[in-house]
Amino acid sequence: MHSKTPFRGFGGPVGVEEIPWVPPAGRVAIRAGEEMGLKKIDYNTDTNIGSSLYQITTKNRERISSADAFLLPGLQRRNLKLQINSQVIQIILNADNRAIGVKYIHNNEVKRAFAQREVIISGGAVDTPKLLMLSGIGPREHLEKLGIKNRVDLPGVGQNLQDHVAVLGISWTINHNISTPIFTRIGKRAMLDYREMRSGPLTAPLGVCALYHLNIDSPHEPHVPDTHIAMGCMLEGQLYGLASFQPLKQSVQDYTRPIYGRDGYYMIPALARPKSVGSITLRSKNPLDPPIVDPNCLSHPDDVELMIKASKASRRLGNAKIFRSVLGAEAFSEPVPDCAHFEFESDAYWRCYVHGWSTVSAHMTSTCKMAPDSDPMGVVTPRLKVRGVKNLRVIDASVMPSVTSGNTNAPTVMIAERGADLIKEDYGKI
């Protein structure tokens, strides 16, 4: 991005740019936002209410991951060894509750690696609390019930799970074949454009159109979004592909079957700052057993009410006049079977719809939250060190006190950058 703003830096290892190729429906989407009073914005500045195209992490029109930006260049360093195909199963603590290493499984064999300075966990919001609890660090009652010796009683480990809950299925069909040209419509020309000039549809995520940032029900913070609505372009019934969202697979397939084979677009409203919290707990003391993930979505009544309003706002946006005039858009107005006994799109219908068609966004955070000493549910200190354990630090999205109001990718990279700075402050040049 080359926006003249103090909120952006330049030249870092992770490039950020607005999608360089915009599908025709995406350009109409920005105009639809304007019709609804939403100006086009750069949402990574101090203006967060409006409509926008997506921003993506790319360099030279190629997607760049954290591994591309940080890990792969560092593999040439003598002080870095990457052990692949391995799973850490326990943090090794000495008698003084000092982390001295880890146990891990490699080629079906339990091995050990020891730390000279400290152990750093970066397992994410699911595997970090799992590993802590398997090591005896976590809620005493839960661990002892599973036969795990509690070394440090930290009731907040695995609690406070947060994610951006979203609702699927609000869709429209269009009469023109101008949505994202994927699959057979890409053709040799698009591949040649990308290979020779780094241009064309292959420079953008497929199916992505636009993003709306709204403040629907937070008058005390009018300039901060409480809702995001993602607009996706679908080709030949691409909405059918949303069936990959479990456990809604069969429901989505059955519901969208009538529009399979049609071009169109869909709106996915999501809560930017949910109040509901879930948990990560152990299934057993076997480290190979997956943990129990309970998102506990929409358990807070305020989240339900806001999601109903967000669903209605999605319908209003999708019904904008310009969608009808330019694309020949027509709302898919078939009620979902489980809610068909309610008047279509009444408050009762939307309440039923929201409860039955919500899913998470894979933005899980906050299960080992950073907090002051006065908060008994805190897990790490402001320097990301685990309470009650020496030489143990957590650097990942689990330390967020609450989920960010936008995508969690960039904030997680920021946490890693800050964590690296803290380590260098503590130990000097490594």
Residue pairs with C-beta under 8 A, 6 or more apart in sequence:
1 8
1 16
1 17
1 18
1 42
1 44
1 55
3 42
3 45
5 42
5 45
7 44
7 45
7 46
8 16
8 44
8 45
13 69
13 70
13 73
14 57
14 59
14 64
14 66
14 69
14 410
14 413
15 57
15 58
15 59
15 60
15 64
16 44
16 55
16 56
16 57
16 58
16 410
17 55
17 56
17 58
18 52
18 53
18 54
18 55
18 56
19 26
19 53
19 54
19 55
19 56
19 203
19 204
19 205
19 208
20 61
20 199
20 203
20 204
21 199
21 200
21 201
21 202
21 203
21 204
22 53
22 204
23 178
23 179
23 180
23 181
23 201
23 204
23 208
23 209
23 233
24 178
24 179
25 174
25 178
25 179
25 180
25 209
25 233
25 265
25 327
26 53
26 208
26 209
26 210
26 231
26 233
28 322
28 323
28 326
28 327
29 51
29 209
29 210
29 231
29 265
30 40
30 51
30 52
30 53
30 210
31 322
32 51
32 317
32 320
32 322
32 323
33 39
33 40
33 50
33 51
33 210
33 212
33 317
34 40
34 51
35 320
35 321
35 322
36 316
36 317
36 320
38 49
38 50
38 51
38 212
38 213
38 214
39 50
39 51
40 50
40 51
40 52
41 47
41 48
41 49
41 50
41 51
41 52
41 213
42 52
43 50
43 52
43 55
43 211
43 213
43 406
44 55
44 410
47 223
48 213
48 223
48 224
48 225
48 405
49 213
49 214
49 215
49 222
49 223
49 225
50 212
50 213
51 210
51 211
51 212
51 213
52 210
52 211
52 212
52 213
53 210
53 211
54 204
54 205
54 208
54 210
54 211
56 63
56 204
56 205
57 63
57 64
57 65
57 409
57 410
58 64
58 203
60 198
61 194
61 198
61 199
61 203
66 413
66 416
70 416
71 82
74 80
75 82
79 430
83 104
83 106
83 113
85 106
85 107
86 104
86 105
86 106
86 111
87 104
87 105
87 287
87 288
88 102
88 103
88 104
88 123
88 131
89 103
89 104
89 105
89 110
89 131
89 134
89 287
89 288
90 102
90 103
90 131
90 134
90 135
90 287
91 99
91 101
91 102
91 119
91 121
91 131
91 132
91 135
91 137
91 392
92 99
92 100
92 101
92 102
92 103
92 112
92 114
93 99
93 100
93 135
93 136
93 151
93 389
94 100
96 390
97 151
97 152
97 388
97 389
97 390
98 389
98 390
98 391
99 115
99 118
99 119
99 389
99 390
99 391
99 392
100 114
100 115
100 119
100 391
101 112
101 113
101 114
101 115
101 119
102 112
102 113
102 115
102 119
103 110
103 111
103 112
104 110
104 111
104 112
104 113
105 111
105 287
105 288
115 391
117 391
117 427
118 391
118 392
118 393
118 423
119 391
119 392
119 393
120 393
120 394
120 395
120 419
120 423
121 128
121 131
121 132
121 392
121 393
121 394
121 395
121 396
122 128
122 394
122 395
122 396
122 416
123 130
123 131
123 396
123 398
124 364
124 396
124 397
124 398
125 161
125 280
125 364
125 365
125 366
125 367
125 368
125 396
125 397
125 398
126 280
126 291
126 293
126 364
126 367
127 291
128 367
128 368
128 394
128 396
128 398
129 138
129 157
129 158
129 280
129 291
129 367
129 368
129 398
130 158
130 280
130 282
130 291
132 138
132 154
132 157
132 158
132 368
132 379
132 386
133 139
133 142
133 143
133 148
133 157
133 158
133 281
133 282
134 148
134 282
134 285
134 287
135 151
136 143
136 148
136 149
136 150
136 151
136 152
137 151
137 152
137 154
137 157
137 386
137 388
137 389
138 150
138 152
138 153
138 154
138 155
138 157
138 158
139 153
139 154
139 155
139 157
139 158
139 159
140 150
140 153
140 155
142 158
142 281
142 282
143 149
143 150
143 282
144 150
146 282
146 284
146 285
147 285
148 282
148 285
151 389
152 386
152 387
152 388
152 389
153 388
154 379
154 386
154 387
154 388
155 376
155 377
156 368
156 369
156 371
156 375
156 376
156 377
156 378
156 379
157 367
157 368
157 379
158 279
158 280
158 281
158 291
158 367
158 368
159 277
159 279
159 367
159 377
160 277
160 279
160 366
160 367
160 369
160 377
160 402
161 277
161 278
161 279
161 280
161 293
161 294
161 295
161 296
161 364
161 365
161 366
161 367
162 274
162 276
162 277
162 278
162 364
162 365
162 366
162 400
162 402
162 403
163 274
163 278
163 295
163 297
163 360
163 361
163 362
163 363
163 364
163 365
163 403
164 228
164 270
164 271
164 272
164 274
164 360
164 361
164 363
164 403
165 270
165 271
165 274
165 276
165 295
165 297
165 298
165 303
165 307
165 358
165 359
165 360
165 361
166 230
166 268
166 269
166 270
166 271
166 358
166 359
166 360
166 361
167 268
167 269
167 270
167 307
167 310
167 311
167 314
167 353
167 354
167 357
167 358
167 359
168 242
168 245
168 248
168 252
168 266
168 268
168 357
168 358
168 359
169 239
169 242
169 252
169 255
169 256
169 266
169 336
169 353
169 357
170 266
170 267
170 268
170 269
170 311
170 314
170 315
170 318
171 234
171 239
171 256
171 259
171 264
171 265
171 266
171 267
171 331
171 332
172 264
172 265
172 266
172 318
172 323
172 329
172 330
172 331
172 332
173 259
173 262
173 263
173 264
173 329
173 330
173 332
174 262
174 263
174 264
174 265
174 323
174 327
174 328
174 329
174 330
175 327
175 328
175 329
175 330
176 263
176 327
176 328
177 185
177 263
178 263
178 327
179 233
179 234
179 235
179 238
179 263
179 264
179 265
180 201
180 206
180 207
180 208
180 209
180 233
180 234
180 235
181 190
181 201
181 235
182 201
182 206
182 207
182 235
182 238
183 235
183 236
185 235
186 201
186 202
189 200
190 200
190 201
190 202
191 202
193 199
193 200
193 202
194 200
194 202
194 203
207 232
207 233
207 234
207 235
207 238
208 232
208 233
209 231
209 232
209 233
209 265
210 231
211 228
211 229
211 230
211 231
212 228
212 229
212 230
212 231
212 317
213 225
213 227
213 228
213 272
214 225
214 226
214 227
214 228
214 229
214 310
214 313
215 221
215 222
215 223
215 224
215 225
215 226
215 227
216 226
216 227
216 306
216 309
216 310
216 313
217 226
217 305
217 306
217 309
218 224
218 226
218 273
224 273
224 405
225 272
225 405
226 271
226 272
226 273
226 306
226 405
227 269
227 270
227 271
227 272
227 306
227 309
227 310
227 313
228 269
228 270
228 272
228 406
229 267
229 268
229 269
229 270
229 310
229 313
229 314
229 317
230 267
230 268
230 270
231 265
231 266
231 267
231 268
231 317
231 318
232 238
232 265
232 266
232 268
233 264
233 265
234 241
234 263
234 264
234 265
234 266
235 263
236 260
236 261
236 262
236 263
237 256
237 259
237 260
237 261
237 262
237 264
238 264
239 252
239 256
239 259
239 264
239 266
240 252
240 253
240 256
240 257
240 260
242 248
242 252
242 256
242 266
243 249
243 250
243 252
243 253
243 256
245 252
245 359
248 357
248 359
251 336
251 338
251 356
251 357
254 337
255 334
255 336
255 337
256 332
258 332
258 334
259 332
264 329
264 332
265 318
265 323
265 327
265 329
267 314
267 315
267 317
267 318
268 314
269 307
269 310
269 311
269 313
269 314
270 310
270 361
271 303
271 306
271 307
271 310
272 405
272 406
273 402
273 403
273 405
274 297
274 300
274 303
274 403
275 300
275 302
275 303
276 296
276 297
276 298
276 299
276 300
276 303
277 296
277 299
277 366
278 293
278 294
278 295
278 296
278 297
278 299
279 292
279 294
279 296
279 367
280 291
280 292
280 293
280 294
280 367
281 291
281 292
281 294
282 289
282 291
282 292
283 289
283 290
283 291
283 292
295 360
295 364
297 303
297 358
297 359
297 360
298 304
298 307
298 354
298 355
298 358
304 351
304 354
304 355
307 354
307 358
308 347
308 350
308 351
308 354
311 350
311 353
311 354
312 345
312 350
315 331
315 345
318 329
318 331
319 329
319 331
323 329
324 330
333 344
335 342
335 344
335 349
336 352
336 353
336 356
336 357
338 352
338 356
339 349
339 352
339 353
339 356
342 348
342 349
342 352
343 349
363 403
363 407
363 408
364 397
365 397
365 398
365 400
365 402
365 403
365 404
365 408
366 397
366 398
366 399
366 400
366 401
366 402
366 403
367 398
368 379
368 380
368 386
368 394
368 398
368 399
369 377
369 378
369 379
369 380
369 398
369 399
369 400
369 401
369 402
370 378
370 379
370 380
370 381
370 382
370 384
370 399
370 400
370 401
371 377
371 378
371 379
371 380
371 401
372 378
378 387
379 386
379 387
379 394
379 398
379 399
380 386
380 387
380 393
380 394
380 399
381 387
383 393
383 422
383 426
384 393
384 394
384 395
384 399
384 419
384 422
385 392
385 393
386 392
386 393
386 394
393 419
393 422
393 423
395 415
395 416
395 419
395 420
396 412
396 415
396 416
397 408
397 411
397 412
397 415
399 415
400 408
400 411
400 415
404 411
423 430
424 430
